[in-house]
């Protein structure tokens, strides 16, 4: 097992948080978007999104850290972390496509690709560290809900 260090853990968590923060910054204001478009049923209050995403990005970063420090073979860890970084890149793109470019259907395609990548990540993580996999279940559920909101917004608009 790789030596565990708080600095390595913080690097993983902070890097995930930065991805989310930069994506949000480039996406524009959530409230401005829904002044132009009809809101889908079950849309949570605006304040909830940064809270939930902040928690989820921290969890994602921590789960990747668990993979990084696991005693799995290097090739297994490399594959798992490649999937992690790929899904994080897709995650980064979704809100920009949806909110900034207002590509509702294109964003739906992006979020479905993200959904598939999260499942792939969870399955790969589970082989190395079940805890790292299970930490991402709330993320999968939230993205499933976000996909519903994306699809509903595209349909009603």
C-alpha positions as CSV (number, residue, x, y, z in Angstrom):
1,X,0.0,0.0,0.0
2,X,1.2,3.5,-0.9
3,X,2.0,5.6,2.2
4,X,-1.1,7.6,3.0
5,X,-0.6,11.3,3.5
6,X,-3.0,14.1,4.2
7,X,-1.3,16.2,1.5
8,X,-2.0,13.6,-1.2
9,X,-5.6,13.3,0.0
10,X,-6.1,17.1,-0.1
11,X,-4.6,17.2,-3.6
12,X,-7.2,14.7,-4.8
13,X,-10.1,16.5,-3.0
14,X,-9.1,20.0,-3.9
15,X,-8.4,19.1,-7.6
16,X,-12.0,17.7,-7.8
17,X,-13.4,20.8,-6.1
18,X,-11.5,23.1,-8.5
19,X,-12.9,21.2,-11.5
20,X,-16.4,21.8,-10.2
21,X,-15.7,25.5,-9.3
22,X,-14.2,26.3,-12.7
23,X,-17.1,24.6,-14.5
24,X,-19.6,26.5,-12.4
25,X,-17.8,29.8,-13.0
26,X,-17.8,29.2,-16.8
27,X,-21.4,28.1,-16.8
28,X,-23.0,31.4,-15.7
29,X,-25.7,32.0,-13.3
30,X,-28.3,29.3,-12.6
31,X,-31.0,31.8,-11.9
32,X,-30.5,33.6,-15.2
33,X,-31.0,30.4,-17.1
34,X,-34.4,29.7,-15.6
35,X,-35.6,33.2,-16.2
36,X,-35.5,32.3,-19.9
37,X,-36.7,28.7,-19.6
38,X,-39.6,26.9,-17.9
39,X,-38.5,25.1,-14.8
40,X,-39.0,21.3,-14.7
41,X,-41.1,19.7,-12.0
42,X,-39.1,18.8,-8.9
43,X,-36.4,21.4,-9.4
44,X,-34.8,22.0,-6.0
45,X,-34.0,25.4,-4.7
46,X,-30.9,27.1,-6.3
47,X,-28.9,27.1,-3.0
48,X,-29.0,23.3,-2.9
49,X,-26.9,22.7,-6.0
50,X,-23.6,24.2,-4.8
51,X,-24.0,22.4,-1.4
52,X,-24.6,19.0,-2.9
53,X,-21.9,19.4,-5.6
54,X,-19.4,20.6,-3.1
55,X,-20.0,17.4,-1.0
56,X,-20.0,15.2,-4.1
57,X,-16.7,16.6,-5.5
58,X,-15.0,16.1,-2.1
59,X,-16.3,12.5,-2.0
60,X,-15.1,11.9,-5.6
61,X,-11.7,13.2,-4.8
62,X,-11.5,11.1,-1.6
63,X,-12.5,8.0,-3.4
64,X,-9.9,8.5,-6.1
65,X,-7.3,9.0,-3.3
66,X,-8.4,5.6,-1.8
67,X,-7.7,4.0,-5.2
68,X,-4.3,5.9,-5.5
69,X,-3.2,4.6,-2.1
70,X,-4.6,1.1,-2.5
71,X,-2.3,-1.9,-2.8
72,X,-3.8,-2.9,-6.1
73,X,-1.5,-3.5,-9.1
74,X,-0.3,-0.3,-10.7
75,X,-2.0,-1.1,-14.0
76,X,-5.4,-1.5,-12.2
77,X,-5.0,1.7,-10.4
78,X,-4.0,3.5,-13.6
79,X,-7.1,2.2,-15.4
80,X,-9.4,3.1,-12.6
81,X,-7.9,6.6,-12.2
82,X,-8.1,7.2,-16.0
83,X,-11.8,6.5,-15.8
84,X,-12.1,8.8,-12.8
85,X,-10.4,11.7,-14.7
86,X,-12.4,11.0,-17.8
87,X,-15.7,11.2,-16.0
88,X,-14.5,14.3,-14.2
89,X,-13.8,15.9,-17.6
90,X,-17.3,15.0,-18.9
91,X,-18.7,16.4,-15.6
92,X,-16.8,19.6,-16.2
93,X,-18.4,20.0,-19.7
94,X,-22.0,19.2,-18.8
95,X,-23.0,22.5,-17.0
96,X,-21.2,24.6,-19.6
97,X,-23.1,22.9,-22.4
98,X,-26.4,23.1,-20.5
99,X,-26.2,26.6,-18.9
100,X,-23.7,28.6,-20.9
101,X,-24.4,27.3,-24.4
102,X,-28.1,26.4,-23.6
103,X,-27.7,23.2,-25.6
104,X,-30.4,21.3,-23.8
105,X,-30.3,18.2,-26.0
106,X,-26.6,18.2,-26.4
107,X,-26.2,18.5,-22.6
108,X,-28.5,15.5,-22.2
109,X,-26.2,13.5,-24.4
110,X,-23.2,14.7,-22.3
111,X,-24.9,13.8,-19.0
112,X,-25.8,10.3,-20.3
113,X,-22.2,9.8,-21.2
114,X,-21.3,11.0,-17.7
115,X,-23.8,8.5,-16.2
116,X,-22.2,5.6,-18.1
117,X,-18.7,6.7,-17.1
118,X,-19.8,7.0,-13.4
119,X,-21.1,3.4,-13.5
120,X,-17.8,2.3,-15.2
121,X,-15.8,4.1,-12.5
122,X,-17.9,2.6,-9.7
123,X,-17.4,-0.9,-11.1
124,X,-13.7,-0.5,-11.6
125,X,-13.3,1.1,-8.2
126,X,-15.2,-1.8,-6.6
127,X,-12.6,-4.3,-7.8
128,X,-9.9,-2.3,-6.0
129,X,-11.7,-0.7,-3.0
130,X,-15.4,-1.4,-2.3
131,X,-15.5,1.7,-0.1
132,X,-14.2,3.9,-2.9
133,X,-17.0,2.6,-5.1
134,X,-19.7,3.0,-2.5
135,X,-18.7,6.5,-1.8
136,X,-19.8,7.4,-5.4
137,X,-23.3,5.9,-5.2
138,X,-24.7,9.3,-4.1
139,X,-22.9,10.9,-7.0
140,X,-24.6,8.4,-9.4
141,X,-28.0,9.1,-7.9
142,X,-27.5,12.9,-8.1
143,X,-26.4,12.7,-11.7
144,X,-29.5,10.5,-12.4
145,X,-31.7,13.2,-10.9
146,X,-29.8,15.9,-12.9
147,X,-30.3,13.9,-16.1
148,X,-34.0,13.9,-15.3
149,X,-34.0,17.7,-14.8
150,X,-32.0,18.1,-18.0
151,X,-34.4,15.9,-20.0
152,X,-37.5,17.5,-18.5
153,X,-36.2,21.0,-19.3
154,X,-35.4,20.0,-22.9
155,X,-38.9,18.5,-23.3
156,X,-40.9,21.4,-21.8
157,X,-38.9,24.0,-23.6
